[in-house]
Amino acid sequence: MNKKLYFLLLALSGLIFNQAYAQNQSSFKVIPLGIKGGLDESNLSAYMIAPAKSENFICADAGTIRHGIDAAIGNHLFKGSPNDILRNNIKGYLVSHAHLDHVAGLIMNSPDDSKKNIYAIPSVIEVLRDKYFTWKAWANFANEGETPRLGKYTYVNLQENVKKDLEGTEMQVTPFLLSHGPAYESTAFLIGHENAYLLYLGDTGADEIEKNTRLEKLWEQIAPLVAKNQLKAIFIETSFSDKQPENQLFGHLTPRLLMVELNKLSKLAGATALQKVAIVITHMKAWDQEEQYLVNELKRVNTAGLRLVFPEQGKLLEF
């Protein structure tokens, strides 16, 4: 073989290998501190998220903190004490909405926490400031609200569809509004690092139940990222089984409604592209056999062959 041709083929094969290797590398690591909705106070919605090669995490929601960190330490994901992880590795909080199963861990652990930001839309900050971090409910560890203000937490107002740097991390966030029952706002967070993204949705109802198009508008925004294989995972709730009456969903999804919504995204981004995205199921309000029933129901309605992921508290996820 001609020597120049040999080296050209060698270089080409190396390039192909490097591209394939890069595509298989994880962009993010996620440590679920809590995965459920309501009911189990030791396992409520909270997800530590960082770039794959970083230890600088943002916590998406904060229903359970300490017990989840203990579980992660037990699984050898961290060294050191729970307080070390709380103070040093969690650089801030993204709060999707102010229901207690999404903020209780933040409030209860605030005395031991370090200075950091709480990122949320204005309506969520209003509840944290005026209902929780008050001297009648709890000490005011924040920089706004009742005096004296201890100033440990700084509220950072997020604007819909406006990107914001997450201080102390290598990531950015773009928020989108969701509907969580009549006249109640929740938030989806598009978290980015370099050219990769995760989408974390707080509690949300389906458009057909909420009588609006907030999820449709979200799908339109992220569809290009799905099509370009830049969106690695979607964290989305499925609180109840399809047995739940629609008038008792209280701004939540069921397996059927989840698939209706994801089918909209599939039509925008392409079915093959969406099959590459991990669909992480969050906020299940079920116990034991009921939980297994809900998991089986999700698998049964997944006729599109989506990659469903069921997280476990304290166990690493990589995307």
N, C-alpha and C positions, 0 to 999 in steps of 0.2 A: 504494500500500500504506500502511496505517495506520502512522505513525511508531513507535508503541510496539511494534506487532507486528514491524516491521522490526528494531528493536534487540533484541527478544526472540529472534528467529530468528538474528541475528548472534551473540548471546551463546551460544545453544545450539550453533551450529555450531563456535564457538571451544572450547566445553567438550568436544565430541565429538572435535575435532582434538587437543586437549591430552591426552585420555585415550588416544587411539590412539597419539600420540607417546610417551607415557609407557610404554605396553605394549611398544613396540619398542625402548626404551632398554635397554642392558645393565646388569645388576646387578653382575656380577663380571667380572674379567679374570684369566686363568690363563696362566702361562708355564711350559710343560713343560721342565724341566731335564733330564729323562730319562724315557723312556717304556717301556723294555723290561724283561723279567724275566730275570735271570741272563745269562750268556754275554758280552754286550758291556759291559765295565766302563766305557766312556765314555758309556753311554746307559741308565742304570738309574733306576728309579722315583723321581721327585721332581717336585713341582708347586708352583710359587709361586702363591699365591692372594691376591687383594686385592679390595676393593670397586672398582667401575668407576672412581671418581674419586679413588682413593687410591694412594699409593706404599708403603703399609705392608703388607707381605706376610707371610703365614705359609707355611711350606714343609711340604706334606703329603708325608711320607717324604723321604729324603735319600740315595738311592743314588748319584746323580751330582750334584755341585754345580758345581765349577769349569768343567768342559767345557760344561755346559749354560748357564752364565752367559756364557761366551765366545760360544756360538751365539746367545744372545739379543742380545748387544751387536752381533754381526755382522748381525743383522736389525733393528738400529736401535731396539730396544725399551728400551735403557738407554744413558745417557751416563756416562762415568767408567770407572774401572778395575774389574776383577772383584772386587778386595778391597773397593772402595767399596760395591758391590752386596751382597756377602756381609755386610759389617759393618753397613750402614745400612738396606738395604731388607728383608732377611730379619729379621723381628722375633722369630722363634721357630720351633720344629719340632714338628710333629705326627707321631709315629712310630707307625705301625700295628702293627708287630711288629719283632723284632730280627734278622731274617735280614740277612746282609751286603749283599744287593742293595737293601736299603732304608735302610741306615745307613752304608755305607762312605764316602760323600761327607761326611757329618757328621763322622765320626771323622777322616778325613784332612785336612779343612780346619780342624779345631778350633784349631790353633796360630795361625791368622790371623783367627779369628772374634772377634766382640765378645760382651759379656755378654748372655745371653738365656735364655729358658726352653725346656726340652724337655718337652712334654706327652705323656703316655702312661699306659696302664693299669699297675697295679703289676707284673704279670708281665713287662712289657716293660722297665720301669725296672730291674727286678732284673737282667736280662741286661746292659743297658748298664752298670750300676754294678759288677757282679761279674765280668763277662767281658771287656768292651772297655776301659772307662775305668779300667784298673788299671795299675800301674807295670810289670807284666810284659808286657802286651799293648800299652799306649800310656800316655802321661801321663794322669793323672786330672784332666781339666779341669772336673769337676763338683763339686757341693757335698756329695756323699755318697760313701761308699766308702773305698778305701784312702787313707791319708795319705802325703804331704801332699796336701790337696785344694786345687786351684787356684781353684775357685769361679767359673769363667767361665760354666758352665751351671748352671741351677737345675732340678732335677727337680720337675715338677708332676704329682702323681698325679691321674688322672682316674677318676671313678666312672661306671659305666654309667648312661646315661639321666639324667645330671645336667649341666646347662648350666654352662659355665665361660667367663669372659671371656678373650680372647687378648690378653695384655698388649702394649701398643704398637701395637695395631691397633684397628679399629672393628668387629671381628667377635667372635662367640662360637662355642663348639664344644660339641656333645653327642656323647659316644661310645657305641657299641654293640658288643657282643662278636660276633666271628666265629670260625668254626672253620677252621683251616688245617692239616688233617691230625689224626691221633689225638692228643688231649690237648694240642694246641697252640693258643694263643689269638692271634687277630689282631683288628683293630679297624676299624670303620667310623666316620667322622667326619662328623657333620652340621654344616656350617659356615654360620652365619647372619649376615646384615647387614640391619638393619631388618626388612622383611617378605619377604626373599628368601633362598634357601638353595641350597647345593651339597651333594651327598652324595659323599664319597670313601671307597671301600672299599679296605682293604688286601687282601692275598691271602686268598682264601676258597674253600672247597669248597662244593658244592651240598648242600642238606639231605639229599637222597636218598642221597648218598654218605657224608656225615659222620654220618648217622643221628641228627640232631637237628633243631631247628626255629629255629635262630638267624637265618637269613635270613628265614624266615616272620615272625618277631617284628619284624625290622627293617622289612619291607614294611608291616606293620600300623601301625608308628609313623609312617612317612613318607607313607602313602597319602593322608591328609587334605591334606598340603602339595601333592601332585601334583594332587589334585582341585581345589584352589584356585589352581592355576597359580603357586604360590610356590616350588616346587622347579624350579630352572633346568637342572640337569645332574646326572647320576649317573656317577661315574667308577668303572668296574668292570672287573675283569680277565677276560681270556680267554686263558689261557696256552697251551693246546694245541688242536690240531684234534680232530675227532671220531674220528680214526684212533687216538688214544692209548688204550690199554687202561685201563679204569676202575681197575684195581688199581695203575696207575702214574701216577695224577693227582697224588698227593702234596699233596692239599688245594687243587686248582685247578679252574677251570672250562673247559669246552669250549663251542663255539657252541650245541650242543643243550642243554647244562645251563644256559647263560646264558638261553636263551629259555624254558626251563621255569620258571626263577626269575622272570623278568620277566613271564611270563604270570600268575603269582600276583599280582604287583603290579598288573597291568592289571585283573584281576578285582576287586581292592579299590578301585582309584582310578578306573577307567573307561578304556576303550581310547583314546578321543579325548584325554583329558587326558594320558595317558602319551606319546602321539605328539608332544606339544609339548615333552617333556623331552629334552634332548640326552643320548644314551647314549655316553659317551666310553670307548672300548675301551683298556684299559691292559695292561701286563705280558705282551705277546706274547713267547713263547719261540721265535721262529722267525727264520730267515735267508733273505733274497733270495726265491727262488721259493717256499720254504715259507711265508714271510710272506704273499706274494700269495695262495697257496692258502688260508691261514687267513682272510684278508680276504674272499675270494670265498665261502668257506664261510659266514662270518657273514652276508654279504649274501643268500646263498641261503636260509638258514633264517629270515631276517627277514620272515616272511609277515605279521606284524602291522603292517608299515609304520612301524617305529620309526625315530627319527632317529639313526642311527649316526654317530659322529664318530671319526676316526682321527687322533690328535694327532701332531704332528711336533716334534722337539726344537728348542727355541728359537723357536718360532713362536706368536704370540699367539692365544689362544682367548677369545672374549667370549660371555657368557651373560646 
